[in-house]
Amino acid sequence: MEKIFDKPILEQMYLFRKEDFEQTTYDNNKEIQEIESEVYSVNEKLLTLLKEVISNEEDFKKVKNKLQEYELKFSKEVDFWSKAYYMLGMNDMHKLKNELKAGSKTITKGDN
């Protein structure tokens, strides 16, 4: 828990909000539920095909484990980019807020 305080504020915000946001979105969005179902289906078909092609159980397990390792690494890459875009969006929001604040002068008749 102490390590959370060593992280930059935007990373902390991302980590705190991510889990609830994902769960709420998943619970209320049919599109992501369908996508997840399709991913699961493709994964099952791939494993079935591999089992047919790789008759040796030991070799099949090696390939299956390597695929699972790939999935984990790929999901870390996706999470990295999600966090980067979140931080970029927060930074852009802050810049825009400051620009709008600085430009909010009263326009009177005759101002160009």
Backbone torsions as a table, in degrees:
resi	resn	phi	psi	omega
1	MET	NA	-37.4	-179.3
2	GLU	-61.5	-31.3	-177.0
3	LYS	-66.2	-23.2	-179.3
4	ILE	-62.0	-29.3	-179.0
5	PHE	-77.3	-12.3	176.8
6	ASP	-83.3	-9.2	-175.6
7	LYS	-90.2	147.8	175.9
8	PRO	-59.8	152.9	-173.2
9	ILE	-58.5	-41.1	-179.2
10	LEU	-66.4	-35.7	177.4
11	GLU	-67.0	-39.9	177.2
12	GLN	-62.4	-45.2	179.5
13	MET	-60.1	-43.8	-179.9
14	TYR	-60.3	-48.7	-177.5
15	LEU	-64.4	-40.0	-179.4
16	PHE	-66.9	-40.3	-174.6
17	ARG	-85.3	-26.4	-171.7
18	LYS	-55.2	-52.7	-173.1
19	GLU	-63.8	-48.6	179.1
20	ASP	-63.7	-40.9	179.7
21	PHE	-61.8	-46.8	-179.7
22	GLU	-61.7	-44.8	-177.8
23	GLN	-66.1	-44.5	179.7
24	THR	-63.4	-43.2	178.9
25	THR	-62.6	-45.6	-179.7
26	TYR	-61.2	-44.7	-177.5
27	ASP	-64.9	-28.8	-172.6
28	ASN	-112.2	7.8	-174.7
29	ASN	-129.8	110.5	-178.7
30	LYS	-65.3	-31.7	-177.3
31	GLU	-60.9	-47.0	-178.6
32	ILE	-69.9	-31.7	176.7
33	GLN	-65.1	-40.0	177.9
34	GLU	-67.8	-41.2	178.7
35	ILE	-61.5	-45.9	179.7
36	GLU	-61.8	-39.9	178.2
37	SER	-63.4	-41.2	178.3
38	GLU	-65.7	-41.3	178.3
39	VAL	-61.6	-44.6	179.2
40	TYR	-61.4	-43.4	-179.5
41	SER	-62.9	-45.4	179.0
42	VAL	-63.2	-40.2	178.6
43	ASN	-61.4	-45.1	179.2
44	GLU	-63.0	-41.3	179.0
45	LYS	-65.8	-39.0	178.0
46	LEU	-63.8	-44.2	178.9
47	LEU	-64.6	-39.2	177.1
48	THR	-62.5	-45.3	178.6
49	LEU	-62.3	-44.9	179.5
50	LEU	-61.6	-38.8	179.1
51	LYS	-64.5	-35.9	177.2
52	GLU	-69.4	-39.0	-175.8
53	VAL	-80.8	-34.6	-178.1
54	ILE	-106.3	100.9	-175.4
55	SER	-77.1	-29.1	-179.7
56	ASN	-76.0	118.9	-176.1
57	GLU	-59.7	-39.2	179.5
58	GLU	-62.8	-44.7	178.5
59	ASP	-65.6	-40.2	177.9
60	PHE	-59.5	-45.1	179.6
61	LYS	-62.4	-38.1	177.8
62	LYS	-61.9	-46.2	-179.5
63	VAL	-66.0	-43.6	179.4
64	LYS	-60.9	-44.2	178.6
65	ASN	-63.7	-38.9	178.8
66	LYS	-66.5	-38.8	176.4
67	LEU	-64.0	-41.5	178.3
68	GLN	-64.6	-39.1	176.7
69	GLU	-62.4	-42.8	177.1
70	TYR	-59.9	-46.0	-179.9
71	GLU	-58.8	-42.7	179.3
72	LEU	-65.4	-43.7	179.1
73	LYS	-65.2	-41.5	179.8
74	PHE	-64.6	-41.1	179.6
75	SER	-66.4	-31.4	174.7
76	LYS	-66.3	-38.1	177.4
77	GLU	-64.5	-45.1	178.8
78	VAL	-61.5	-42.3	178.7
79	ASP	-64.0	-39.6	177.3
80	PHE	-57.3	-49.2	-178.3
81	TRP	-68.4	-35.8	176.7
82	SER	-61.0	-44.8	179.4
83	LYS	-65.2	-41.9	179.4
84	ALA	-61.7	-43.5	179.0
85	TYR	-69.1	-34.7	175.2
86	TYR	-60.5	-48.5	-179.1
87	MET	-64.9	-39.7	177.1
88	LEU	-61.9	-43.5	178.7
89	GLY	-63.1	-40.9	177.9
90	MET	-65.2	-40.9	178.9
91	ASN	-64.3	-45.0	178.5
92	ASP	-62.9	-39.2	178.5
93	MET	-61.6	-43.7	-180.0
94	HIS	-63.3	-44.3	178.7
95	LYS	-62.6	-45.0	-179.9
96	LEU	-63.0	-43.3	178.0
97	LYS	-58.0	-44.9	179.7
98	ASN	-66.9	-39.3	178.3
99	GLU	-65.3	-42.0	179.0
100	LEU	-67.3	-38.8	178.9
101	LYS	-63.9	-44.3	-179.0
102	ALA	-67.9	-30.9	-177.3
103	GLY	-91.5	7.6	-175.3
104	SER	-92.6	66.7	174.5
105	LYS	-97.3	159.4	179.2
106	THR	-78.8	127.2	178.6
107	ILE	-94.1	124.2	179.0
108	THR	-111.2	167.5	-178.4
109	LYS	-58.9	132.1	179.9
110	GLY	99.4	-14.1	176.8
111	ASP	-73.8	141.9	178.3
112	ASN	-99.8	NA	NA
